[in-house]
Amino acid sequence: MNRETIHSGQGTGIHRFSKERAACGSRKEPVLRISKRDGISLKKAWGIRLLAVLLGLVICAVVIFLLTHLNPVEVYRSIIDGAVGTGRRSWTTVRDTMVLLCIAIGLTPAFKMRFWNIGAEGQVLMGGAAAAAVMLYLGRGLPPVVLLVVMVIASMAAGLLWGLIPAVFKAYLNTNETLFTLMLNYVAMQIVTFCIVFWENPKGSNTVGIINAQTRAGWLPPLFGMDYGWNVVIVLAFTVGMYIYLKYSKQGYEISVVGESENTARYAGVSVKKVIMRTMAISGAICGLAGFVIVSGASHTISTSTAGGRGFTAIIVAWMAKFNAFAMILISFFLVFMEKGAVQIASQYNLNENASEIITGILLFCLIGCEFFINYKVELNRKHREVTA
């Protein structure tokens, strides 16, 4: 290779380097700078959530007007009237809120352990089926208080079993808990369908009907004159208990450690297998208790639709509350509130119930989206200028 060729090659390399450098010089800094927050005050976090709700309501108002040409304020009034417009409607909303809250509380320890329990529907169904079986077979032979205690134990035991099965397979065979728990939902539905064949009333109806309609054996009695008073007491007691259990108990600490890192938990001397099985047993038992609350304190019957999709809705509740048991109360109430408002909208304005679901979806989108601004800071980049060479 002669000297001219070498010189020419060096010149080409220098020219290419100069072009790349010039390209870098023309690159601009981004307008916004996003950084993870070290922490945020509770007051500021809830302020951001409140702004997200207000923004969602404004967007919903625009959507309502564009699609239906109705006054958004009147639609909102109808939603409120459908959820809490009368005393009976208010208590129905409270009743369903307690059911959703109970399931969310049940899912919380499993999710905090990073065990993706998608089987709440099946656990609720098994708990409800166990409660219904006790009502049918022991309703005439046991005193009312004893009967209710047996129903609670049976429903929690059934839910516990349904939660423990995937936990054992996860602990010893490392199976996929998401698929396992999801498939158990369908198994539970088939078991309930099988039971309905023997329990149907009247015969040939393919439904169980209202259980013990005349004697009300196994029905939760009114409390202080309120039909669903016991529902509130039972679920709120478990809500407080779960908060204390996760925050202050040794087992709650172990759940957090396993959720952060199983290797760290093993290094700290925690039996991961034991924690997985124990936590899922608790999770399943509380979801089973929700089945008891539905059968004994609400519908007084059992069917494949007893859970009504609330096992999946409860996942949203648990995640949005960041596993805070008390925050779940507000979120559960909000979702049930919007669900009840759908019926009123449909009847008053001859709209499909999906109209309210659209409103709920927009509000949920805003609420979930606001979590980004709670966890991250978005600032105008002061270095937004052209970088010179």
C-alpha positions in Angstrom: 0.0 0.0 0.0 1.5 3.3 -1.0 1.7 6.5 1.0 -1.1 8.2 -1.1 -3.5 5.4 -0.4 -2.8 5.6 3.3 -3.3 9.3 3.3 -6.5 9.0 1.4 -7.8 6.4 3.8 -7.0 8.6 6.8 -8.7 11.5 5.1 -11.9 9.4 4.6 -11.8 8.3 8.2 -11.4 11.9 9.5 -14.2 13.0 7.2 -16.6 10.3 8.5 -15.7 11.1 12.1 -16.4 14.8 11.4 -19.8 13.9 10.0 -20.7 11.7 13.0 -19.6 14.5 15.3 -21.6 17.0 13.4 -24.7 14.7 13.7 -24.2 14.4 17.4 -23.9 18.2 17.6 -27.2 18.7 15.9 -29.0 16.3 18.4 -31.3 18.1 20.8 -32.0 17.3 24.4 -35.6 16.2 25.1 -38.1 18.8 26.1 -39.3 16.8 29.2 -37.2 15.0 31.8 -38.6 12.0 33.5 -37.1 10.7 36.8 -38.3 8.3 39.4 -39.4 9.8 42.7 -37.6 9.0 45.9 -40.8 9.5 47.8 -44.0 11.4 47.8 -46.3 12.6 50.6 -49.6 10.9 51.1 -51.4 14.2 50.8 -49.8 14.9 47.5 -50.4 11.4 46.1 -54.1 11.6 46.9 -54.2 15.1 45.5 -52.9 13.7 42.2 -55.5 11.0 42.3 -58.3 13.6 42.9 -57.1 15.6 39.9 -57.2 12.4 37.8 -60.8 11.8 38.8 -61.8 15.4 38.0 -60.0 15.1 34.6 -61.8 11.8 34.0 -65.2 13.4 34.7 -64.5 16.2 32.3 -63.5 13.7 29.5 -66.5 11.6 30.3 -68.8 14.7 30.0 -67.4 15.4 26.5 -67.8 11.8 25.4 -71.4 11.7 26.8 -72.4 14.8 25.0 -70.8 13.8 21.7 -72.3 10.3 21.7 -75.8 10.9 23.1 -76.3 14.7 23.1 -77.5 14.4 26.7 -76.6 16.8 29.5 -73.6 15.2 31.3 -74.7 16.6 34.6 -78.1 14.9 34.3 -76.3 11.6 33.5 -74.1 11.9 36.5 -77.1 12.6 38.7 -78.7 9.5 37.3 -75.7 7.5 38.2 -75.8 8.9 41.8 -79.5 8.2 42.0 -79.1 4.6 40.8 -76.4 3.9 43.4 -77.5 5.8 46.5 -80.8 7.4 45.5 -82.9 5.5 48.1 -82.1 3.7 51.3 -82.5 0.3 49.7 -80.2 1.3 46.8 -77.6 2.6 49.2 -77.6 -0.7 51.2 -77.4 -2.7 48.0 -74.4 -0.7 47.0 -72.8 -1.2 50.4 -73.6 -5.0 50.3 -71.9 -5.5 46.9 -69.0 -3.2 48.0 -68.4 -5.5 50.9 -68.3 -8.6 48.7 -65.8 -7.0 46.3 -63.7 -5.7 49.2 -63.6 -9.2 50.8 -62.3 -10.8 47.6 -59.7 -8.0 47.2 -58.6 -8.5 50.8 -58.2 -12.2 50.1 -56.1 -11.6 47.0 -53.8 -9.0 48.7 -51.4 -11.4 50.6 -50.9 -13.6 47.5 -50.2 -10.6 45.2 -47.9 -9.0 47.7 -45.9 -12.3 47.7 -45.9 -12.0 43.8 -48.0 -15.1 43.6 -50.5 -14.3 40.8 -53.7 -15.7 42.2 -56.2 -15.4 39.3 -58.4 -18.0 40.8 -60.5 -15.9 43.2 -63.6 -16.7 41.1 -63.2 -20.4 41.7 -62.4 -19.9 45.4 -65.5 -17.8 45.9 -67.6 -20.4 44.1 -66.2 -23.3 46.2 -66.8 -21.3 49.4 -70.3 -20.4 48.3 -71.1 -24.1 47.3 -69.8 -25.3 50.7 -72.0 -22.7 52.5 -75.0 -23.7 50.4 -74.4 -27.4 51.2 -74.5 -26.8 54.9 -77.7 -24.7 54.6 -79.4 -27.5 52.6 -78.3 -30.5 54.6 -77.9 -29.1 58.2 -80.3 -26.2 58.1 -83.0 -28.1 60.0 -80.8 -29.8 62.5 -78.6 -27.1 64.0 -79.3 -24.0 66.0 -79.0 -20.8 64.0 -75.8 -19.5 65.5 -74.1 -22.9 65.3 -75.3 -23.3 61.7 -73.8 -20.0 60.7 -70.5 -20.9 62.4 -70.4 -24.2 60.6 -71.1 -22.4 57.3 -68.2 -20.0 57.9 -65.8 -22.8 58.7 -67.0 -24.9 55.7 -66.8 -22.0 53.2 -63.3 -20.9 54.4 -62.1 -24.5 54.3 -63.3 -25.0 50.8 -61.7 -21.8 49.6 -58.5 -22.7 51.5 -58.3 -26.0 49.7 -58.9 -24.4 46.4 -56.1 -21.9 47.1 -53.7 -24.5 48.5 -53.8 -26.8 45.5 -51.9 -24.5 43.1 -49.6 -23.4 46.0 -48.4 -26.9 46.6 -47.7 -27.4 42.9 -45.9 -24.0 42.8 -43.8 -24.7 45.8 -42.7 -28.2 44.8 -42.9 -28.3 41.0 -42.6 -24.6 40.2 -45.7 -24.6 38.0 -47.2 -21.5 36.5 -49.6 -20.2 39.2 -51.4 -17.9 36.8 -52.6 -20.7 34.5 -53.1 -23.1 37.3 -55.4 -20.8 39.3 -57.2 -19.7 36.2 -58.0 -23.2 35.1 -59.3 -24.0 38.6 -62.0 -21.4 38.1 -63.5 -23.6 35.4 -63.2 -26.7 37.5 -65.1 -25.0 40.3 -67.8 -23.9 37.8 -68.2 -27.6 36.8 -68.4 -28.7 40.4 -71.2 -26.2 41.1 -73.0 -27.3 37.9 -72.8 -30.9 39.2 -74.2 -29.9 42.6 -77.1 -28.0 41.0 -78.3 -31.2 39.5 -79.0 -32.6 43.0 -80.0 -29.3 44.6 -82.3 -27.8 41.9 -85.6 -26.4 43.2 -88.1 -26.9 41.7 -87.1 -30.0 39.9 -86.2 -29.5 36.3 -85.6 -25.8 36.7 -81.8 -26.3 36.6 -81.5 -23.7 39.4 -81.2 -24.0 43.2 -83.7 -21.2 43.9 -83.8 -19.4 47.2 -82.4 -21.8 49.9 -84.5 -22.1 53.1 -86.9 -19.4 52.0 -89.5 -20.2 54.7 -87.2 -20.9 57.6 -84.3 -18.6 56.6 -82.0 -21.1 58.2 -78.4 -20.1 57.4 -79.3 -16.5 56.5 -77.4 -13.8 58.2 -79.9 -12.0 60.4 -80.3 -8.2 60.4 -78.0 -6.1 62.6 -79.4 -3.0 64.3 -82.3 -3.2 61.9 -80.0 -3.3 58.8 -80.3 -6.3 56.5 -76.7 -6.3 55.5 -75.2 -5.1 58.8 -73.4 -8.3 59.5 -71.9 -8.2 56.0 -70.3 -4.9 56.8 -69.0 -6.1 60.3 -67.5 -9.3 59.0 -65.7 -7.8 56.0 -64.5 -4.7 57.8 -63.1 -6.9 60.6 -61.1 -8.9 58.1 -60.0 -5.7 56.4 -58.5 -4.4 59.7 -57.1 -7.8 60.5 -55.4 -8.1 57.1 -53.9 -4.6 57.5 -52.4 -5.5 60.9 -51.3 -9.0 59.7 -49.4 -7.6 56.7 -47.9 -4.6 58.4 -47.0 -5.7 61.9 -46.8 -9.5 62.0 -43.7 -11.7 61.3 -45.6 -13.6 58.7 -46.5 -10.4 56.9 -42.8 -9.5 56.9 -42.0 -12.9 55.4 -44.6 -12.4 52.7 -42.9 -9.0 51.8 -39.4 -10.6 51.7 -40.5 -13.5 49.5 -42.3 -11.0 47.2 -39.1 -8.9 46.8 -36.7 -11.9 46.2 -37.0 -15.5 47.0 -33.2 -15.8 47.1 -33.0 -13.1 49.7 -35.7 -14.8 51.7 -33.8 -18.1 51.6 -30.6 -16.3 52.7 -32.5 -14.8 55.6 -33.6 -18.3 56.7 -37.2 -18.0 55.5 -38.8 -21.2 54.2 -40.2 -20.1 50.8 -42.3 -23.2 50.3 -43.9 -22.8 53.6 -44.7 -19.1 53.1 -46.2 -19.8 49.6 -48.5 -22.5 50.9 -49.5 -20.7 54.1 -50.2 -17.4 52.2 -52.3 -19.0 49.5 -54.2 -20.9 52.1 -55.1 -17.6 53.8 -55.9 -16.0 50.4 -58.2 -18.8 49.4 -59.9 -19.0 52.8 -60.8 -15.3 52.7 -62.1 -15.6 49.1 -64.1 -18.6 50.3 -65.5 -16.4 53.1 -66.7 -14.0 50.4 -68.7 -17.0 49.0 -70.3 -17.3 52.4 -71.1 -13.6 52.5 -72.8 -13.8 49.1 -74.8 -17.0 49.8 -75.7 -16.3 53.4 -75.9 -12.5 53.5 -77.0 -11.6 50.0 -78.3 -13.9 47.3 -79.3 -16.9 49.5 -78.7 -19.2 46.5 -75.8 -20.7 44.5 -75.1 -20.8 40.8 -72.2 -20.7 38.4 -72.6 -16.9 38.3 -72.4 -16.4 42.0 -69.0 -14.8 41.8 -70.2 -12.6 38.9 -66.7 -11.7 37.7 -65.9 -10.0 40.9 -62.8 -12.2 41.3 -61.2 -10.4 38.4 -62.5 -6.9 39.4 -60.9 -7.4 42.8 -57.5 -7.7 41.1 -58.0 -4.1 39.9 -59.0 -3.1 43.4 -55.9 -4.7 45.0 -53.5 -3.2 42.5 -54.9 0.3 42.5 -54.8 0.4 46.3 -51.2 -0.9 46.2 -52.2 -3.6 48.7 -53.4 -1.0 51.2 -56.5 -2.6 52.9 -58.1 0.7 53.8 -57.6 2.2 50.3 -59.4 -0.8 48.9 -62.6 0.3 50.7 -62.8 3.5 48.6 -61.9 1.8 45.3 -64.4 -1.0 45.9 -67.1 1.5 46.6 -66.3 3.5 43.5 -66.4 0.5 41.2 -69.7 -0.8 42.6 -71.1 2.8 42.6 -70.5 3.1 38.9 -71.9 -0.4 38.3 -75.1 0.4 40.0 -75.4 3.7 38.2 -75.4 1.7 34.9 -78.9 0.3 35.6 -80.3 3.7 36.2 -78.8 5.2 33.0 -80.2 2.3 30.9 -83.7 2.6 32.3 -83.9 6.4 32.4 -82.4 7.3 29.0 -82.9 4.1 27.1 -79.2 3.6 26.8 -77.2 0.4 26.8 -75.5 -0.3 30.1 -72.2 -0.2 28.3 -72.6 3.6 28.4 -71.8 3.5 32.2 -69.0 1.0 31.6 -67.4 3.5 29.1 -67.5 6.1 31.9 -66.1 3.7 34.4 -63.3 2.7 31.9 -62.3 6.3 31.3 -62.2 7.1 35.0 -60.2 3.9 35.7 -57.8 4.8 32.8 -57.2 8.2 34.4 -56.8 6.7 37.9 -54.3 4.1 36.7 -52.5 6.6 34.6 -52.1 9.0 37.5 -50.0 6.4 39.3 -47.2 7.2 36.7 -47.1 10.8 38.0 -47.1 9.5 41.6 -44.1 7.3 40.9 -42.2 9.6 38.5 -41.5 13.3 38.2 -42.0 15.0 34.8 -40.1 18.2 34.5 -39.2 20.7 31.8 -35.6 20.0 30.8 -33.5 23.0 31.5 -30.8 21.7 29.1 -33.2 21.8 26.2 -30.9 23.4 23.7 -28.7 22.3 20.8 -25.5 20.7 21.9 -22.6 22.3 20.3 -19.5 20.3 19.4 
